[in-house]
């Protein structure tokens, strides 16, 4: 199943579909196959495995390999630093997705609360007069007791 609850077509290719063998992945990423094996051992890019333990890279893995290469060669970041960057980026992406899920829940709860509030307001008795606070004045009121109350 995919994220929206529907069953996914097993023949549908996505960015996460593991389709590239290591030689093709190496060509697409511009890296040597041995470098890809090293990155796999270090946990930088972990491709899926076939039943015979062969590596299968996805389009997302290829993009990640290019990012690792760019960070290493252009930015001069060591592999341990790159691994930490990737971990933090994955953590941020997971947290952003969780925030979006929670935001949807909160919006649903707010809509339900507004509906309940509207139902309460609709149930008010219409023959009651709303309370209004009386203004304090300096007017003098004379009170005389009723003769019958004595």
Secondary structure, 3 states (H helix, E strand, C coil): CCCCCCCCCCCCCCCCCCCECHHHHHHHHCCCHHHHHHHHHHCCCCCEECCCCCEEECHHHHHHHHHHHHHHHCCCCCHHHHHHHHHHHHHHHHHHHHHHHHHHHHHHHHHHHHHHHHHHHHCCCCCCCCCCCCCCCCCCCCCCCCHHHC
